Amino acid sequence: MLAGLSERVIAIEQTPELMLLAPAICLTERISNQEGVGAIGLDELVVHALRMRPDRIVVGEIRHREF
């Protein structure tokens, strides 16, 4: 269903499971490094995705406090 869209789609996931072709963009959560910095959560990815002005946002799975 998502593979055939010509709209600007942004997929947000904790682990990359959706394999979408361009012009889709896939954003993936990142855990912190050994020093405890650099983590990017789904809530932050949603904010960044909204700034990209997509036609659709697809969130793979919500498990925590994101929404």
DSSP file (Angstrom, degrees, kcal/mol; ACC not computed):
  #  RESIDUE AA STRUCTURE BP1 BP2  ACC     N-H-->O    O-->H-N    N-H-->O    O-->H-N    TCO  KAPPA ALPHA  PHI   PSI    X-CA   Y-CA   Z-CA
    1    1 A M              0   0    0      0, 0.0     3,-0.4     0, 0.0     4,-0.1   0.000 360.0 360.0 360.0 -46.6    0.0    0.0    0.0
    2    2 A L    >   +     0   0    0      1,-0.2     3,-1.3     2,-0.1     7,-0.1   0.771 360.0  69.7 -77.7 -24.9    2.7    2.5    0.9
    3    3 A A  T 3  S+     0   0    0      1,-0.3    -1,-0.2    17,-0.1    18,-0.1   0.797  97.6  50.2 -65.7 -28.5    5.1    1.4   -1.8
    4    4 A G  T 3  S+     0   0    0     -3,-0.4    -1,-0.3     2,-0.0     2,-0.2   0.413  83.7 113.2 -92.7   3.4    2.9    2.7   -4.7
    5    5 A L    <   -     0   0    0     -3,-1.3    19,-0.1     1,-0.1     4,-0.1  -0.512  47.5-164.9 -78.9 141.4    2.4    6.2   -3.3
    6    6 A S        +     0   0    0     -2,-0.2    -1,-0.1     2,-0.1     2,-0.1   0.288  60.5 104.5-102.4   8.1    3.9    9.2   -5.1
    7    7 A E  S    S-     0   0    0      1,-0.1     2,-1.0    48,-0.0    -2,-0.0  -0.341  88.8 -92.5 -81.8 167.1    3.4   11.5   -2.1
    8    8 A R        -     0   0    0     45,-0.1    47,-2.2    -2,-0.1    48,-1.8  -0.737  54.4-178.0 -82.2 104.6    6.1   12.6    0.3
    9    9 A V  E     -a   56   0A   0     -2,-1.0    16,-2.5    46,-0.2     2,-0.5  -0.871  16.1-163.2-108.7 136.1    5.9    9.9    3.0
   10   10 A I  E     -ab  57  25A   0     46,-2.0    48,-2.9    -2,-0.4     2,-0.5  -0.984   6.9-160.1-119.0 121.5    8.0    9.9    6.2
   11   11 A A  E     -ab  58  26A   0     14,-2.9    16,-3.5    -2,-0.5     2,-0.5  -0.874   3.6-164.9-101.5 130.0    8.2    6.6    8.0
   12   12 A I  E     +ab  59  27A   0     46,-3.3    48,-3.3    -2,-0.5    49,-0.3  -0.969  20.1 159.7-118.6 122.8    9.3    6.7   11.7
   13   13 A E  E     - b   0  28A   0     14,-2.3    16,-2.2    -2,-0.5    49,-0.0  -0.955  46.7-138.6-141.9 156.3   10.3    3.5   13.3
   14   14 A Q  S    S+     0   0    0      1,-0.3    -1,-0.1    -2,-0.3    14,-0.0   0.890 103.9  19.3 -78.5 -43.5   12.3    2.1   16.3
   15   15 A T  S    S-     0   0    0     -3,-0.1     2,-0.6    13,-0.1    -1,-0.3  -0.989  98.2-105.0-123.7 137.1   13.8   -0.6   14.1
   16   16 A P        +     0   0    0      0, 0.0     3,-0.1     0, 0.0    12,-0.1  -0.461  61.7 139.4 -67.9 110.3   13.9   -0.3   10.3
   17   17 A E        +     0   0    0     -2,-0.6     2,-0.5     1,-0.1    -4,-0.0   0.640  49.1  76.6-119.4 -32.4   11.2   -2.7    9.0
   18   18 A L        -     0   0    0      1,-0.0     2,-0.8     2,-0.0    -1,-0.1  -0.728  61.3-161.1 -86.2 125.7    9.5   -0.8    6.2
   19   19 A M        +     0   0    0     -2,-0.5     2,-0.3    -3,-0.1    -1,-0.0  -0.836  21.2 175.8-107.6  93.6   11.5   -0.7    3.0
   20   20 A L        -     0   0    0     -2,-0.8     2,-0.2    -9,-0.0     6,-0.1  -0.733  23.0-131.1-102.4 146.9   10.1    2.2    1.1
   21   21 A L    >   -     0   0    0     -2,-0.3     3,-1.9   -18,-0.1    -1,-0.0  -0.514  48.4 -45.0 -90.4 162.4   11.3    3.6   -2.2
   22   22 A A  T 3  S+     0   0    0      1,-0.3    -1,-0.1    -2,-0.2     3,-0.1  -0.328 119.2  40.8 -59.5 143.4   12.0    7.3   -3.0
   23   23 A P  T 3  S+     0   0    0      0, 0.0    -1,-0.3     0, 0.0     2,-0.1  -0.911 101.3  94.0 -90.8  17.0   10.5    9.9   -2.5
   24   24 A A    <   -     0   0    0     -3,-1.9     2,-0.4   -16,-0.1   -14,-0.2  -0.378  62.0-150.1 -71.2 151.6    9.8    8.3    0.9
   25   25 A I  E     -b   10   0A   0    -16,-2.5   -14,-2.9    -3,-0.1     2,-0.5  -0.984   2.7-153.9-123.7 133.2   12.1    9.0    3.9
   26   26 A C  E     -b   11   0A   0     -2,-0.4     2,-0.4   -16,-0.2   -14,-0.2  -0.941   8.3-169.0-111.7 123.0   12.7    6.6    6.7
   27   27 A L  E     -b   12   0A   0    -16,-3.5   -14,-2.3    -2,-0.5     2,-0.4  -0.929   7.3-164.0-110.9 134.4   13.7    7.9   10.1
   28   28 A T  E     -b   13   0A   0     -2,-0.4   -14,-0.2   -16,-0.2   -13,-0.1  -0.945  22.6-111.2-124.8 139.6   14.9    5.5   12.8
   29   29 A E        -     0   0    0    -16,-2.2     2,-0.4    -2,-0.4    12,-0.2  -0.288  31.4-152.8 -61.6 148.1   15.3    5.9   16.5
   30   30 A R  B     -C   40   0B   0     10,-2.4    10,-2.6     8,-0.0     2,-0.1  -0.993   3.8-140.6-129.6 133.6   18.9    5.9   17.8
   31   31 A I        -     0   0    0     -2,-0.4     6,-0.1     8,-0.2     2,-0.0  -0.421  36.6 -87.2 -85.6 167.1   20.1    4.9   21.3
   32   32 A S        -     0   0    0     -2,-0.1     6,-0.2     1,-0.1    -1,-0.1  -0.293  40.7-119.6 -73.4 158.7   22.8    6.8   23.2
   33   33 A N    >   -     0   0    0      4,-2.7     3,-1.6     1,-0.0    -1,-0.1  -0.068  45.2 -76.3 -83.8-169.3   26.4    6.0   22.8
   34   34 A Q  T 3  S+     0   0    0      1,-0.3    -2,-0.1     2,-0.1    -1,-0.0   0.787 132.4  54.1 -63.3 -28.6   28.9    4.8   25.5
   35   35 A E  T 3  S-     0   0    0      2,-0.2    -1,-0.3     1,-0.0     3,-0.1   0.519 118.7-111.1 -83.6  -4.3   29.1    8.3   27.0
   36   36 A G  S <  S+     0   0    0     -3,-1.6     2,-0.3     1,-0.3     3,-0.2   0.662  81.3 106.9  86.2  16.8   25.3    8.5   27.3
   37   37 A V        +     0   0    0      1,-0.1    -4,-2.7    -6,-0.1    -1,-0.3  -0.814  46.8  52.9-122.5 164.3   24.7   11.1   24.6
   38   38 A G        +     0   0    0      1,-0.3     2,-0.2    -2,-0.3    -1,-0.1   0.490  62.7 150.5  94.8   4.9   23.3   11.1   21.1
   39   39 A A        -     0   0    0     -3,-0.2     2,-0.4    -6,-0.1    -1,-0.3  -0.474  24.6-168.9 -71.6 139.7   20.0    9.4   21.7
   40   40 A I  B     -C   30   0B   0    -10,-2.6   -10,-2.4    -2,-0.2     2,-0.1  -0.968   9.9-160.5-130.2 115.1   17.1   10.4   19.4
   41   41 A G     >  -     0   0    0     -2,-0.4     4,-1.9   -12,-0.2     3,-0.2  -0.363  32.8-104.5 -91.8 171.1   13.7    9.1   20.4
   42   42 A L  H  > S+     0   0    0      1,-0.2     4,-2.2     2,-0.2     5,-0.2   0.853 118.8  59.1 -63.1 -35.0   10.5    8.7   18.4
   43   43 A D  H  > S+     0   0    0      1,-0.2     4,-1.5     2,-0.2    -1,-0.2   0.902 108.1  45.1 -62.1 -40.3    9.0   11.8   20.0
   44   44 A E  H  > S+     0   0    0      1,-0.2     4,-2.1    -3,-0.2    -1,-0.2   0.865 110.7  54.3 -70.6 -36.3   11.9   13.9   18.6
   45   45 A L  H  X S+     0   0    0     -4,-1.9     4,-2.5     1,-0.2    -2,-0.2   0.861 105.1  54.0 -65.6 -35.3   11.7   12.3   15.2
   46   46 A V  H  X S+     0   0    0     -4,-2.2     4,-2.1     2,-0.2    -1,-0.2   0.917 108.1  49.8 -64.2 -42.5    8.0   13.1   15.0
   47   47 A V  H  X S+     0   0    0     -4,-1.5     4,-1.2     1,-0.2    -2,-0.2   0.927 113.2  45.8 -61.8 -44.9    8.8   16.8   15.6
   48   48 A H  H  X S+     0   0    0     -4,-2.1     4,-0.7     1,-0.2    -1,-0.2   0.874 110.0  54.7 -66.8 -36.5   11.5   16.8   12.9
   49   49 A A  H >< S+     0   0    0     -4,-2.5     3,-0.9     1,-0.2     4,-0.3   0.890 103.9  54.7 -64.5 -39.1    9.2   15.0   10.5
   50   50 A L  H >< S+     0   0    0     -4,-2.1     3,-1.1     1,-0.2    -1,-0.2   0.834 103.4  56.5 -63.7 -31.5    6.5   17.6   10.9
   51   51 A R  H 3< S+     0   0    0     -4,-1.2    -1,-0.2     1,-0.2    -2,-0.2   0.721  97.1  63.6 -71.5 -20.3    9.1   20.3   10.0
   52   52 A M  T << S-     0   0    0     -3,-0.9    -1,-0.2    -4,-0.7    -2,-0.2   0.518 103.4-133.1 -81.3  -4.8    9.7   18.5    6.7
   53   53 A R    <   -     0   0    0     -3,-1.1    -3,-0.1    -4,-0.3    -2,-0.1   0.936  35.9-176.9  54.2  58.0    6.1   19.1    5.6
   54   54 A P        -     0   0    0      0, 0.0   -45,-0.2     0, 0.0     3,-0.1  -0.336  36.1-131.7 -79.5 165.2    5.3   15.6    4.4
   55   55 A D  S    S+     0   0    0    -47,-2.2     2,-0.3     1,-0.3   -46,-0.2   0.818  93.6  12.7 -79.0 -35.2    2.0   14.5    2.8
   56   56 A R  E     -a    9   0A   0    -48,-1.8   -46,-2.0     2,-0.0     2,-0.4  -0.995  61.5-156.5-142.0 146.5    1.9   11.5    5.2
   57   57 A I  E     -a   10   0A   0     -2,-0.3     2,-0.5   -48,-0.2   -46,-0.2  -0.995  11.2-165.3-120.5 128.3    3.7   10.4    8.4
   58   58 A V  E     -a   11   0A   0    -48,-2.9   -46,-3.3    -2,-0.4     2,-0.6  -0.964   2.8-161.8-115.4 119.8    3.7    6.7    9.2
   59   59 A V  E     -a   12   0A   0     -2,-0.5   -46,-0.2   -48,-0.2     3,-0.1  -0.908   8.0-153.0-102.7 121.4    4.7    5.7   12.7
   60   60 A G        -     0   0    0    -48,-3.3     2,-0.3    -2,-0.6    -1,-0.2   0.926  67.5 -19.0 -61.6 -51.3    5.7    2.0   12.8
   61   61 A E        -     0   0    0    -49,-0.3     2,-0.6     0, 0.0    -1,-0.2  -0.966  52.4-144.7-161.4 139.5    4.9    1.2   16.4
   62   62 A I        +     0   0    0     -2,-0.3   -49,-0.0    -3,-0.1    -3,-0.0  -0.946  31.7 152.0-112.8 119.7    4.4    3.1   19.6
   63   63 A R        +     0   0    0     -2,-0.6    -1,-0.1     0, 0.0     2,-0.1   0.610  60.3  24.7-118.7 -20.0    5.6    1.4   22.8
   64   64 A H  S    S-     0   0    0      0, 0.0     3,-0.4     0, 0.0    -2,-0.0  -0.003 108.5 -46.3-124.9-137.6    6.5    4.2   25.3
   65   65 A R  S    S+     0   0    0      1,-0.2    -3,-0.0     2,-0.1     0, 0.0   0.251  88.2 112.5 -89.6   9.9    5.6    7.8   26.1
   66   66 A E              0   0    0      1,-0.2    -1,-0.2   -20,-0.0    -4,-0.0   0.852 360.0 360.0 -58.6 -38.8    5.8    9.2   22.6
   67   67 A F              0   0    0     -3,-0.4    -1,-0.2     0, 0.0    -2,-0.1   0.367 360.0 360.0-129.7 360.0    2.1   10.0   22.3
